[in-house]
Amino acid sequence: MSQARLGLKIRLHHGADVAMGPGKAELLAAIAAHGSISAAARVMGLSYRRAWLLVETMNRSFTQPLVSTLAGGKRGGGTQLTALGEQVLRRYQNLCAKAEAAVQQDYTELAELLCSLPEEAD
């Protein structure tokens, strides 16, 4: 069973947009950790434009923006999560953890029915 892994992907749809999903949550966490969209994009292997479009989608999907940008200047600009952004990220992560816990027993039983993968040659 060590060859099996569970990979749930929970997405919150808002009209035609995905308001929150695993990639957007990862982006929010990276923005919180690095203080900029460009640094978060680099860490994730995204273009700045792609990261910015994801932020725009999140910001327009919720009642208030999740990410706020600070204008540049002597000390430079930056980006941070708003209080709502921190709350949405925390709640999304909790939702994912609860979903994985809820399906763990069935996953374990199902994974035990998988056949073994052939060994890879070195």
Secondary structure, 3 states (H helix, E strand, C coil): CCCCCCCCCCCEEECCEEEECHHHHHHHHHHHHHCCHHHHHHHHCCCHHHHHHHHHHHHHHCCCCCEEEECCCCCCCEEEECHHHHHHHHHHHHHHHHHHHHHHHHHHHHHCCCCCCCCCCC
